């Protein structure tokens, strides 16, 4: 068998033997026995960013690749999926599951203010840094400030003025980033003034632990410093950078003019309140679906056999999936061949899980008590 490893950038080879055991169908590859009909734990890979880090669970790119943990070792996710693509995920590329972990320092930990043409995203807030946000309420910049928009009779004029503000800030930003010595006080004050003028066009949405944010294509957004989230997104890499409060390392230009011309000026969709104690559909996109699932002690939720695959990450408490026990920020890949199965809280404390899968993924109706 041959598979492509994006991390190594080359074709890799493995002699595979399939057999049946008490674990169901397994594959022997590179000395490892890999279960193909059981949920598997996902290893983490940390991707450094100027604003902090991303922690990938299902990433498969040149920048890094997530791992599948099996008895006795681990193997790249791409290799695992290549063992039996139809059985494991119906040939689909899994939704990208990761954590965004921004630096808690103001501005240094603010993400790129950017938008996507195709990518669909959902965030679940898991932590708000107490020193960065003493009130416990952090923030995300998302969309255009509706009060600013209301002052304009012409949206085209708003776009022109906003672009001018961004370009003015970019000029001083590049000057500061290229400086070989410490910047003077007046230059720092100019940077702050221009940044505030630029950011006045943008809506600032408060966030606290447990909140959910969906980010549709064409909506500009930037998670702010010290706000840690679990993210599920379309597994593609594309973005248009409008602005950034430090030097952009991944490209030599901003995409401000193109992005501002195309961005949505409408208010982003509001989140609907969830029913207390019930699974909540938090993303219903053309690329994937996602749920926020609370589990009281003893409760179970069925994942039906109609689901091609699923990914699950524990937010709080302990949740069992088959033989796996997921603690906070541990994640699992649940192949279609392992279904039906249950999420089960066998502990004495409440638990919460975020689930993701393809756009046709379904869940059983309601939660069952421990039977």
SVG drawing of the C-alpha trace seen along z (x, -y; Angstrom):
<svg xmlns="http://www.w3.org/2000/svg" viewBox="-35 -62 54 75">
<polyline fill="none" stroke="black" stroke-width="0.4" points="0.0,0.0 1.2,-3.5 0.0,-6.7 1.0,-10.4 2.4,-12.0 1.8,-15.8 4.2,-16.3 7.1,-14.6 6.0,-15.6 6.6,-12.2 5.0,-8.9 5.3,-6.3 5.0,-2.6 3.7,0.0 3.0,3.7 -0.5,4.3 -2.0,7.5 -5.7,7.6 -7.2,10.0 -10.2,10.5 -9.7,10.5 -11.7,9.6 -11.3,5.9 -13.0,6.7 -11.1,6.2 -7.5,5.0 -4.6,4.1 -0.9,4.8 1.2,2.0 4.8,1.1 4.6,3.5 1.4,1.9 -2.0,3.6 -4.5,1.0 -8.2,1.5 -10.4,0.6 -13.8,1.1 -13.1,-0.8 -12.8,-4.4 -9.2,-5.6 -7.5,-8.3 -6.2,-11.3 -2.7,-12.7 -2.0,-16.4 0.4,-18.4 1.3,-21.9 1.6,-24.5 3.3,-27.7 1.7,-31.0 2.8,-34.7 -0.2,-35.1 0.2,-31.8 -0.4,-28.3 -2.9,-26.0 -3.3,-22.4 -4.4,-20.0 -6.2,-16.8 -7.2,-16.0 -4.8,-18.2 -3.1,-16.8 -0.9,-19.5 2.7,-20.2 2.9,-22.3 2.2,-19.3 0.1,-16.1 -2.0,-14.7 -1.4,-11.2 -3.6,-8.3 -2.7,-6.5 -2.9,-2.7 -1.6,0.0 2.2,-0.2 2.6,-3.4 1.1,-5.9 0.8,-6.5 0.0,-9.5 -3.7,-10.2 -3.3,-10.0 -1.8,-6.5 -4.6,-5.3 -7.3,-6.6 -5.5,-5.0 -5.8,-1.5 -9.5,-1.3 -10.9,-4.6 -14.4,-3.3 -14.7,-1.5 -13.3,-4.3 -14.8,-7.4 -16.6,-6.6 -13.7,-8.1 -14.3,-11.6 -11.7,-14.0 -12.5,-14.5 -13.5,-17.9 -10.6,-19.8 -10.6,-19.7 -8.2,-21.9 -7.7,-24.3 -6.9,-27.9 -4.6,-29.0 -3.8,-32.7 -1.1,-34.4 -2.8,-36.3 -0.9,-39.5 -3.1,-42.3 -2.6,-42.7 0.3,-40.2 -2.3,-37.4 -5.0,-38.8 -5.4,-36.7 -5.3,-37.9 -8.3,-40.0 -9.3,-37.9 -12.1,-36.4 -12.6,-33.2 -14.2,-32.6 -15.1,-29.0 -14.1,-27.9 -16.8,-27.4 -15.9,-27.5 -17.4,-27.1 -15.7,-28.0 -16.6,-26.8 -15.0,-28.9 -13.2,-26.7 -11.1,-29.2 -10.8,-33.0 -7.5,-34.0 -8.2,-35.7 -5.3,-38.1 -6.2,-39.2 -9.9,-39.5 -10.5,-39.9 -14.2,-40.0 -14.2,-36.5 -15.6,-38.0 -13.2,-38.0 -14.0,-39.0 -13.9,-38.3 -13.8,-40.9 -16.6,-39.8 -18.2,-41.7 -18.7,-45.4 -19.9,-47.6 -23.6,-48.2 -23.5,-51.6 -20.8,-52.7 -22.6,-51.3 -25.7,-53.2 -23.9,-56.5 -23.3,-55.8 -25.9,-56.2 -23.7,-54.4 -22.0,-51.0 -19.4,-51.8 -18.3,-54.9 -18.0,-52.8 -15.7,-50.3 -13.6,-53.2 -13.2,-54.8 -12.4,-51.5 -9.8,-50.7 -8.2,-54.1 -8.0,-53.4 -6.5,-50.0 -3.9,-51.3 -2.9,-54.1 -2.3,-51.6 -0.5,-49.2 2.0,-51.9 3.0,-52.6 2.8,-48.9 5.4,-48.0 7.6,-50.9 7.6,-49.6 8.1,-46.0 11.2,-46.9 12.8,-49.1 16.1,-47.8 15.9,-49.7 13.3,-50.4 10.5,-52.6 10.1,-56.1 7.2,-57.0 5.6,-59.2 5.7,-56.3 4.1,-54.0 1.4,-56.6 0.8,-57.0 0.4,-53.2 -2.1,-53.0 -4.1,-55.9 -4.3,-54.5 -5.1,-51.0 -8.0,-52.4 -9.3,-54.3 -9.2,-51.1 -10.7,-48.9 -13.6,-51.4 -15.2,-50.0 -15.3,-46.5 -17.8,-44.9 -16.4,-43.5 -18.5,-40.6 -18.1,-39.5 -17.3,-35.8 -17.3,-33.7 -16.7,-30.0 -19.3,-27.9 -20.2,-30.4 -20.4,-29.3 -19.5,-31.4 -20.2,-30.4 -18.0,-32.1 -19.6,-32.0 -17.6,-32.8 -17.1,-36.5 -17.4,-37.6 -14.2,-39.2 -13.1,-38.0 -10.3,-37.8 -10.4,-35.9 -8.8,-38.1 -5.9,-37.4 -6.3,-35.0 -9.5,-33.4 -9.0,-29.6 -11.5,-27.8 -12.1,-24.4 -12.7,-24.9 -14.2,-22.7 -13.7,-23.9 -13.7,-23.0 -10.3,-21.2 -8.9,-23.7 -6.4,-26.5 -7.5,-29.8 -7.8,-33.2 -7.7,-36.9 -5.8,-39.0 -7.3,-42.4 -5.0,-43.5 -2.7,-42.3 -1.3,-44.1 2.2,-42.7 4.3,-41.5 2.7,-38.9 5.2,-36.0 3.3,-33.8 3.0,-36.2 4.6,-39.5 1.3,-41.4 -2.1,-42.1 -5.2,-41.3 -7.0,-44.4 -8.4,-45.9 -9.7,-42.5 -11.2,-41.5 -12.9,-44.7 -14.5,-44.9 -15.9,-41.4 -16.7,-41.2 -20.2,-41.0 -21.4,-44.1 -24.4,-42.3 -24.6,-41.5 -23.5,-37.9 -26.2,-35.3 -27.1,-35.2 -26.8,-32.0 -30.0,-30.3 -30.4,-29.4 -30.0,-25.7 -32.4,-23.6 -31.1,-22.9 -29.4,-19.5 -30.0,-18.6 -27.5,-18.2 -27.2,-21.4 -26.6,-21.6 -24.1,-24.4 -23.0,-24.2 -25.1,-23.0 -22.9,-23.8 -22.6,-22.4 -19.2,-21.0 -19.9,-19.6 -22.1,-19.5 -21.2,-20.0 -23.0,-19.5 -22.4,-20.6 -23.4,-17.6 -23.9,-17.8 -23.9,-14.5 -25.1,-14.1 -23.8,-11.2 -25.1,-8.0 -26.4,-9.5 -25.7,-8.1 -26.1,-9.4 -26.3,-7.1 -24.3,-7.7 -26.2,-5.8 -24.8,-3.6 -25.9,-6.1 -23.1,-8.4 -20.0,-8.0 -17.6,-9.0 -17.4,-11.4 -14.8,-13.2 -15.3,-13.9 -13.4,-16.1 -14.0,-16.3 -14.6,-19.8 -15.2,-18.9 -15.5,-15.7 -14.9,-12.2 -16.7,-10.6 -16.4,-7.0 -16.6,-6.0 -16.2,-2.2 -13.1,-1.3 -11.8,-4.9 -12.1,-7.4 -11.8,-11.0 -10.6,-13.6 -10.7,-17.4 -9.1,-18.2 -8.6,-14.6 -10.2,-13.7 -11.2,-10.6 -11.9,-9.6 -14.9,-7.4 -14.9,-5.4 -18.2,-4.6 -17.3,-0.9 -17.5,-1.4 -21.1,-2.6 -23.5,-2.4 -21.9,-3.3 -22.6,-5.6 -21.1,-8.5 -21.4,-7.5 -20.8,-9.5 -19.9,-6.7 -18.5,-9.2 -20.2,-11.0 -19.7,-14.5 -21.2,-16.3 -19.4,-16.1 -19.5,-18.0 -18.4,-16.8 -18.2,-18.6 -19.0,-16.3 -18.3,-16.9 -18.8,-15.0 -20.0,-15.3 -23.0,-17.4 -25.2,-14.3 -24.3,-13.3 -27.2,-12.6 -27.6,-11.8 -30.2,-9.7 -33.0,-11.8 -32.5,-12.7 -30.3,-11.4 -30.8,-8.0 -30.3,-7.2 -27.9,-4.5 -29.8,-1.3"/>
</svg>
